[in-house]
C-alpha cells in the first residue's frame, strides 16, 4: 500500500494535464500511486499517458483508467477511488501545478489533529499570487479553517472516505460536489483547513461553455441549498469588557457548526486574536464607544442582500438592549457561549 494516492481526472486539455503530471514527477516524494481517470480524451492525452509509464519511479505506480464516455468530475473521482487505499488521497483537477514541499506540508497539517479530515493547499485560489518560498516557509505548520474545502486540489484522509463514502454523483458532472463532500465530512465531525505553508497553483480551465457552466452551477447550487441550506450572516459585537481568548474559541465553535459569514466587531487592540483563524471571519475594527452604531449600520446596509440573522454579544445586558431594537434590525440576539 502506498502512503499517498493522487486521483487526477482528465478530459483533453493535454497542456494542462502534462503540466500537472510533470510537476508530480518533479516535486512529489516517493512512493506514491498516481491514478489518472481519462474521460474519453480525443487529443494527445492517451498517447502522453502511455509515454510516461516508463518515467514513473520504481517505488511508485501509475494506474490509467480510460472511459469511452465522459464520466464527469464527480463520477471520475469515484472511479479513481476504486483503485485507492492509501491513508492520504488527493482529489485533483488536471489544471493544477504542484510546487516543492506542498504535499509533505499538507500531510503534516493533516496529522496535527485527528479532527482534521480535509486539507487544501495555499493557492492563487485563496489570494496568494504565486509560489513564494520565503513566505511559505514562514507559514509552515499554520492553518486557516474553512467551512468547506475547494475541490481543485484537496487531501482527504482515508478514514473520512471510509466514514462518509465518495462523491455524490447527483452533483455530476461538476460543481458543488466538493462542497457537498466537505459538508458531509463536517457533519461527521471532521475539520476543513488550508495548509498555509503549502502552495499549489490552479490555472482554471474552461471545461464547459459559459452557458453550460451556468446551467450546471444553477442546478447543483439549488440541490446543495435544498440539502444543506444556504450561507447565513452573523455578527458579534465585542466592545466593552470581553475575554479575547474565550471569545475566539466560542466564535470558532460557532463557525464549525454553521455555514456562515461572521462579522466580528472589535476594538483595534483585539484584532490579532482573530486574524487567520477561519475563512468565514470578517473583522471590523470599531472605535471605542461607537460599536453599537457600527453594527447597526452594517445590519441595515446588508438588510436586503445579505441579512445578518443573528447578533451575538458577550454581555447579557447588551442582548437585552438589542432585543428592544429587534423591530429595527430583525435579527435574533444571543449571548455568545
Rosetta blueprint (number, residue, H / E / L):
1 X L
2 X L
3 X L
4 X E
5 X E
6 X E
7 X E
8 X E
9 X E
10 X E
11 X L
12 X L
13 X L
14 X H
15 X H
16 X H
17 X H
18 X H
19 X H
20 X H
21 X H
22 X H
23 X H
24 X H
25 X H
26 X H
27 X H
28 X L
29 X L
30 X L
31 X L
32 X L
33 X E
34 X E
35 X E
36 X E
37 X E
38 X E
39 X L
40 X L
41 X L
42 X L
43 X L
44 X L
45 X H
46 X H
47 X H
48 X H
49 X H
50 X H
51 X H
52 X H
53 X H
54 X H
55 X H
56 X L
57 X L
58 X L
59 X L
60 X L
61 X E
62 X E
63 X E
64 X E
65 X E
66 X E
67 X L
68 X L
69 X L
70 X L
71 X L
72 X H
73 X H
74 X H
75 X H
76 X H
77 X H
78 X H
79 X H
80 X H
81 X H
82 X L
83 X L
84 X L
85 X L
86 X L
87 X L
88 X E
89 X E
90 X E
91 X E
92 X E
93 X L
94 X L
95 X L
96 X E
97 X E
98 X E
99 X L
100 X L
101 X L
102 X H
103 X H
104 X H
105 X H
106 X H
107 X H
108 X H
109 X H
110 X H
111 X L
112 X L
113 X L
114 X L
115 X L
116 X E
117 X E
118 X E
119 X E
120 X E
121 X E
122 X E
123 X L
124 X H
125 X H
126 X H
127 X L
128 X L
129 X L
130 X L
131 X L
132 X L
133 X H
134 X H
135 X H
136 X H
137 X H
138 X H
139 X H
140 X L
141 X L
142 X L
143 X E
144 X E
145 X E
146 X E
147 X L
148 X L
149 X L
150 X L
151 X L
152 X L
153 X E
154 X E
155 X E
156 X E
157 X E
158 X H
159 X H
160 X H
161 X H
162 X H
163 X H
164 X H
165 X L
166 X L
167 X L
168 X L
169 X H
170 X H
171 X H
172 X L
173 X L
174 X L
175 X L
176 X L
177 X H
178 X H
179 X H
180 X H
181 X H
182 X H
183 X H
184 X H
185 X H
186 X H
187 X H
188 X L
189 X L
190 X L
191 X E
192 X E
193 X E
194 X E
195 X E
196 X E
197 X E
198 X E
199 X E
200 X E
201 X E
202 X E
203 X L
204 X L
205 X L
206 X L
207 X L
208 X L
209 X L
210 X H
211 X H
212 X H
213 X H
214 X H
215 X H
216 X H
217 X H
218 X H
219 X H
220 X H
221 X H
222 X H
223 X H
224 X H
225 X H
226 X H
227 X H
228 X H
229 X L
230 X L
231 X L
232 X E
233 X E
234 X E
235 X E
236 X E
237 X E
238 X L
239 X L
240 X L
241 X L
242 X L
243 X L
244 X H
245 X H
246 X H
247 X H
248 X H
249 X H
250 X H
251 X H
252 X H
253 X H
254 X H
255 X H
256 X H
257 X H
258 X L
259 X L
260 X E
261 X E
262 X E
263 X E
264 X E
265 X E
266 X E
267 X L
268 X H
269 X H
270 X H
271 X H
272 X H
273 X H
274 X L
275 X L
276 X L
277 X L
278 X E
279 X L
280 X L
281 X E
282 X E
283 X E
284 X E
285 X E
286 X L
287 X L
288 X L
289 X L
290 X L
291 X H
292 X H
293 X H
294 X H
295 X H
296 X H
297 X H
298 X H
299 X H
300 X H
301 X H
302 X L
303 X L
304 X L
305 X L
306 X L
307 X L
308 X E
309 X E
310 X E
311 X E
312 X E
313 X E
314 X L
315 X L
316 X H
317 X H
318 X H
319 X H
320 X H
321 X H
322 X H
323 X H
324 X L
325 X L
326 X H
327 X H
328 X H
329 X H
330 X L
331 X L
332 X E
333 X E
334 X E
335 X E
336 X L
337 X L
